[in-house]
Amino acid sequence: MRILVIEDNRDILANVLDYLQLKGYSVDCARDGLSGLHLASSGHYDLIVLDIMLPGMDGYQVSKRLREDARNEVPILMLTARDALEDRLQGLQAGADDYLIKPFALSELAARIEAILRRSQGNRKRLLKVADLVYDLDTLHITRAGQALKINPLGLKLLAILMQKSPAVVRREALEEALWGDHCPDSDSLRSHIHQLRQVIDKPFATPLLHTLHGVGYRLAERTDGV
């Protein structure tokens, strides 16, 4: 399970990050609203822990942008020191699924996350999304910019791995093991399948998503800044 935590307080962020990782979650972090919105819009997360008082863009705005502009239905747990009824209602109206008042016990945060995930897993489609590329894992339907794409079975598996790990780099050895186990056909097989996948998801479009890091591996992301 991947969780995005958007929180500007360094101490709270560090404590939440450590605790959730100990619980077995994969956690990404952002310390302002704009960075958090970009990560939430370009990557796939099972839940977002979202502080309200953020620099640049507050949590209400982040939640509304995700719900209204990006049509993103990822569950959101809002964190705030504000405990007035009006504040809680504003958070729920902005698209939050639950609301936790600061200060809070980490055990309660984990319990609320687990409860939200239990509820959401039965209702949500299993969708992977990177930029305008969307992959429905239940129907195997893939679109980019609204255009349906056809990908062969091994390409589907490769794409799922890259999208699930996005925006991280996936080493070629890890991809080969996931696709073929200990029986990789030859050293050029992965490169060939990457080429075929790139022809489908990138070539017809203006912005490339599939990037090669020579000697390392591949990543699926809207940008390669900082790599």
Contacts in CASP RR format, 6 or more apart in sequence:
PFRMAT RR
TARGET T0000
AUTHOR 0000-0000-0000
METHOD contacts of the structure
MODEL  1
MRILVIEDNRDILANVLDYLQLKGYSVDCARDGLSGLHLASSGHYDLIVL
DIMLPGMDGYQVSKRLREDARNEVPILMLTARDALEDRLQGLQAGADDYL
IKPFALSELAARIEAILRRSQGNRKRLLKVADLVYDLDTLHITRAGQALK
INPLGLKLLAILMQKSPAVVRREALEEALWGDHCPDSDSLRSHIHQLRQV
IDKPFATPLLHTLHGVGYRLAERTDGV
1 24 0 8 1.000
1 25 0 8 1.000
1 26 0 8 1.000
1 46 0 8 1.000
1 47 0 8 1.000
1 117 0 8 1.000
2 25 0 8 1.000
2 26 0 8 1.000
2 27 0 8 1.000
2 28 0 8 1.000
2 44 0 8 1.000
2 45 0 8 1.000
2 46 0 8 1.000
2 164 0 8 1.000
3 20 0 8 1.000
3 25 0 8 1.000
3 26 0 8 1.000
3 27 0 8 1.000
3 28 0 8 1.000
3 45 0 8 1.000
3 46 0 8 1.000
3 47 0 8 1.000
3 48 0 8 1.000
3 49 0 8 1.000
3 113 0 8 1.000
4 27 0 8 1.000
4 28 0 8 1.000
4 29 0 8 1.000
4 30 0 8 1.000
4 36 0 8 1.000
4 39 0 8 1.000
4 40 0 8 1.000
4 45 0 8 1.000
4 47 0 8 1.000
4 48 0 8 1.000
4 49 0 8 1.000
5 13 0 8 1.000
5 16 0 8 1.000
5 17 0 8 1.000
5 20 0 8 1.000
5 27 0 8 1.000
5 28 0 8 1.000
5 29 0 8 1.000
5 30 0 8 1.000
5 48 0 8 1.000
5 49 0 8 1.000
6 29 0 8 1.000
6 30 0 8 1.000
6 31 0 8 1.000
6 32 0 8 1.000
6 33 0 8 1.000
6 35 0 8 1.000
6 36 0 8 1.000
6 40 0 8 1.000
6 48 0 8 1.000
6 49 0 8 1.000
6 50 0 8 1.000
6 51 0 8 1.000
6 54 0 8 1.000
6 59 0 8 1.000
6 62 0 8 1.000
7 13 0 8 1.000
7 16 0 8 1.000
7 29 0 8 1.000
7 31 0 8 1.000
7 49 0 8 1.000
7 51 0 8 1.000
7 54 0 8 1.000
7 79 0 8 1.000
8 31 0 8 1.000
8 32 0 8 1.000
8 51 0 8 1.000
8 53 0 8 1.000
8 54 0 8 1.000
8 55 0 8 1.000
9 51 0 8 1.000
10 31 0 8 1.000
12 51 0 8 1.000
12 79 0 8 1.000
12 102 0 8 1.000
13 29 0 8 1.000
13 31 0 8 1.000
15 106 0 8 1.000
16 27 0 8 1.000
16 49 0 8 1.000
16 106 0 8 1.000
16 109 0 8 1.000
17 27 0 8 1.000
17 29 0 8 1.000
19 106 0 8 1.000
19 109 0 8 1.000
19 110 0 8 1.000
20 27 0 8 1.000
20 110 0 8 1.000
20 113 0 8 1.000
21 27 0 8 1.000
23 110 0 8 1.000
25 113 0 8 1.000
28 39 0 8 1.000
28 45 0 8 1.000
30 36 0 8 1.000
30 38 0 8 1.000
30 39 0 8 1.000
31 55 0 8 1.000
32 54 0 8 1.000
32 55 0 8 1.000
32 56 0 8 1.000
32 57 0 8 1.000
33 54 0 8 1.000
33 55 0 8 1.000
33 56 0 8 1.000
33 57 0 8 1.000
33 58 0 8 1.000
33 59 0 8 1.000
33 61 0 8 1.000
33 62 0 8 1.000
34 56 0 8 1.000
34 57 0 8 1.000
36 62 0 8 1.000
37 57 0 8 1.000
37 62 0 8 1.000
37 65 0 8 1.000
37 66 0 8 1.000
40 48 0 8 1.000
40 62 0 8 1.000
40 66 0 8 1.000
40 70 0 8 1.000
40 72 0 8 1.000
40 74 0 8 1.000
41 66 0 8 1.000
41 70 0 8 1.000
41 72 0 8 1.000
42 129 0 8 1.000
42 130 0 8 1.000
42 131 0 8 1.000
42 166 0 8 1.000
42 167 0 8 1.000
42 221 0 8 1.000
42 222 0 8 1.000
43 129 0 8 1.000
43 130 0 8 1.000
43 166 0 8 1.000
43 167 0 8 1.000
44 127 0 8 1.000
44 128 0 8 1.000
44 129 0 8 1.000
44 130 0 8 1.000
44 163 0 8 1.000
44 164 0 8 1.000
44 166 0 8 1.000
45 74 0 8 1.000
46 74 0 8 1.000
46 75 0 8 1.000
46 117 0 8 1.000
46 120 0 8 1.000
47 74 0 8 1.000
47 75 0 8 1.000
47 76 0 8 1.000
47 77 0 8 1.000
47 113 0 8 1.000
47 116 0 8 1.000
47 117 0 8 1.000
47 120 0 8 1.000
48 66 0 8 1.000
48 74 0 8 1.000
48 75 0 8 1.000
48 76 0 8 1.000
48 77 0 8 1.000
49 77 0 8 1.000
49 79 0 8 1.000
49 109 0 8 1.000
49 113 0 8 1.000
50 59 0 8 1.000
50 62 0 8 1.000
50 63 0 8 1.000
50 76 0 8 1.000
50 77 0 8 1.000
50 78 0 8 1.000
50 79 0 8 1.000
50 96 0 8 1.000
51 59 0 8 1.000
51 78 0 8 1.000
51 79 0 8 1.000
51 80 0 8 1.000
52 58 0 8 1.000
52 59 0 8 1.000
52 60 0 8 1.000
52 78 0 8 1.000
52 79 0 8 1.000
52 80 0 8 1.000
52 82 0 8 1.000
52 87 0 8 1.000
52 91 0 8 1.000
53 59 0 8 1.000
53 80 0 8 1.000
53 81 0 8 1.000
54 62 0 8 1.000
57 65 0 8 1.000
59 78 0 8 1.000
59 94 0 8 1.000
60 90 0 8 1.000
60 91 0 8 1.000
60 94 0 8 1.000
61 94 0 8 1.000
63 76 0 8 1.000
63 78 0 8 1.000
63 91 0 8 1.000
63 94 0 8 1.000
63 95 0 8 1.000
63 96 0 8 1.000
64 94 0 8 1.000
64 95 0 8 1.000
66 72 0 8 1.000
66 74 0 8 1.000
66 76 0 8 1.000
67 73 0 8 1.000
67 94 0 8 1.000
67 95 0 8 1.000
72 129 0 8 1.000
73 124 0 8 1.000
75 97 0 8 1.000
75 98 0 8 1.000
75 116 0 8 1.000
75 117 0 8 1.000
75 119 0 8 1.000
75 120 0 8 1.000
76 95 0 8 1.000
76 96 0 8 1.000
76 97 0 8 1.000
76 98 0 8 1.000
77 96 0 8 1.000
77 97 0 8 1.000
77 98 0 8 1.000
77 99 0 8 1.000
77 100 0 8 1.000
77 109 0 8 1.000
77 112 0 8 1.000
77 113 0 8 1.000
77 116 0 8 1.000
78 91 0 8 1.000
78 96 0 8 1.000
78 98 0 8 1.000
78 99 0 8 1.000
78 100 0 8 1.000
79 100 0 8 1.000
79 102 0 8 1.000
79 104 0 8 1.000
80 87 0 8 1.000
80 99 0 8 1.000
80 100 0 8 1.000
80 101 0 8 1.000
80 102 0 8 1.000
81 101 0 8 1.000
81 102 0 8 1.000
82 101 0 8 1.000
83 101 0 8 1.000
88 99 0 8 1.000
91 99 0 8 1.000
92 99 0 8 1.000
97 116 0 8 1.000
97 119 0 8 1.000
97 120 0 8 1.000
98 112 0 8 1.000
98 115 0 8 1.000
98 116 0 8 1.000
100 108 0 8 1.000
100 109 0 8 1.000
100 112 0 8 1.000
125 136 0 8 1.000
125 138 0 8 1.000
126 136 0 8 1.000
126 137 0 8 1.000
126 138 0 8 1.000
127 134 0 8 1.000
127 135 0 8 1.000
127 136 0 8 1.000
127 137 0 8 1.000
128 134 0 8 1.000
128 135 0 8 1.000
128 137 0 8 1.000
128 160 0 8 1.000
128 163 0 8 1.000
128 164 0 8 1.000
129 135 0 8 1.000
129 163 0 8 1.000
130 163 0 8 1.000
130 166 0 8 1.000
130 167 0 8 1.000
130 209 0 8 1.000
130 220 0 8 1.000
130 221 0 8 1.000
130 222 0 8 1.000
131 207 0 8 1.000
131 209 0 8 1.000
131 221 0 8 1.000
131 222 0 8 1.000
132 144 0 8 1.000
132 145 0 8 1.000
132 146 0 8 1.000
133 142 0 8 1.000
133 143 0 8 1.000
133 144 0 8 1.000
133 163 0 8 1.000
133 201 0 8 1.000
133 209 0 8 1.000
133 220 0 8 1.000
134 142 0 8 1.000
134 143 0 8 1.000
134 144 0 8 1.000
134 146 0 8 1.000
135 141 0 8 1.000
135 142 0 8 1.000
135 159 0 8 1.000
135 160 0 8 1.000
135 163 0 8 1.000
136 142 0 8 1.000
137 160 0 8 1.000
140 156 0 8 1.000
141 148 0 8 1.000
142 148 0 8 1.000
142 149 0 8 1.000
142 151 0 8 1.000
142 156 0 8 1.000
142 159 0 8 1.000
142 201 0 8 1.000
143 149 0 8 1.000
144 201 0 8 1.000
144 205 0 8 1.000
145 205 0 8 1.000
147 204 0 8 1.000
149 200 0 8 1.000
149 201 0 8 1.000
150 200 0 8 1.000
151 159 0 8 1.000
151 197 0 8 1.000
151 200 0 8 1.000
151 201 0 8 1.000
152 196 0 8 1.000
154 179 0 8 1.000
154 193 0 8 1.000
155 193 0 8 1.000
155 196 0 8 1.000
155 197 0 8 1.000
157 178 0 8 1.000
157 179 0 8 1.000
158 175 0 8 1.000
158 179 0 8 1.000
158 193 0 8 1.000
158 194 0 8 1.000
158 197 0 8 1.000
159 197 0 8 1.000
159 201 0 8 1.000
159 220 0 8 1.000
161 170 0 8 1.000
161 175 0 8 1.000
161 178 0 8 1.000
162 170 0 8 1.000
162 210 0 8 1.000
162 218 0 8 1.000
162 219 0 8 1.000
162 220 0 8 1.000
163 220 0 8 1.000
165 219 0 8 1.000
165 220 0 8 1.000
166 219 0 8 1.000
166 220 0 8 1.000
166 221 0 8 1.000
167 219 0 8 1.000
167 220 0 8 1.000
167 221 0 8 1.000
167 222 0 8 1.000
168 219 0 8 1.000
169 213 0 8 1.000
169 216 0 8 1.000
169 217 0 8 1.000
169 218 0 8 1.000
169 219 0 8 1.000
169 227 0 8 1.000
170 217 0 8 1.000
170 218 0 8 1.000
170 219 0 8 1.000
171 216 0 8 1.000
171 217 0 8 1.000
172 190 0 8 1.000
172 215 0 8 1.000
172 216 0 8 1.000
172 217 0 8 1.000
172 218 0 8 1.000
175 190 0 8 1.000
175 217 0 8 1.000
175 218 0 8 1.000
176 184 0 8 1.000
176 189 0 8 1.000
176 190 0 8 1.000
177 184 0 8 1.000
179 190 0 8 1.000
179 193 0 8 1.000
180 189 0 8 1.000
184 190 0 8 1.000
194 210 0 8 1.000
194 212 0 8 1.000
194 218 0 8 1.000
197 210 0 8 1.000
198 208 0 8 1.000
198 210 0 8 1.000
201 209 0 8 1.000
201 210 0 8 1.000
202 208 0 8 1.000
202 209 0 8 1.000
202 210 0 8 1.000
207 222 0 8 1.000
209 220 0 8 1.000
209 221 0 8 1.000
209 222 0 8 1.000
210 218 0 8 1.000
210 219 0 8 1.000
210 220 0 8 1.000
211 218 0 8 1.000
211 219 0 8 1.000
211 220 0 8 1.000
211 221 0 8 1.000
211 224 0 8 1.000
211 227 0 8 1.000
212 218 0 8 1.000
213 219 0 8 1.000
213 227 0 8 1.000
219 227 0 8 1.000
END
